[in-house]
């Protein structure tokens, strides 16, 4: 596996924000994959993310889909927080 370069934290938050908008679709996509590598590739293809963004989304905790956390993420993406 190629090493991951440092990524802009804002880019990661953009990917997380997109992922939590439809967590069911995200989980369905991940469930259909046979490995973490294929899941990362599928996320990159489906959402247009880079590898770092895809792996960050794969590491999400399910608490991120609560309204409270979605609002925090949206605020970070918008630069309010």
Long-range contacts (C-beta under 8 A, 24 or more apart in sequence): 1-37, 2-51, 4-51, 4-52, 4-55, 5-52, 7-50, 7-52, 7-53, 7-56, 10-77, 11-50, 11-52, 11-53, 12-52, 12-53, 12-56, 13-73, 13-76, 13-77, 14-53, 14-77, 15-47, 15-49, 15-53, 15-54, 15-56, 15-57, 16-56, 16-57, 16-60, 16-64, 16-73, 17-70, 17-73, 17-74, 17-77, 18-47, 19-47, 19-57, 19-60, 19-64, 20-60, 20-64, 20-65, 20-69, 20-70, 20-73, 21-70, 23-62, 23-65, 26-57, 30-58
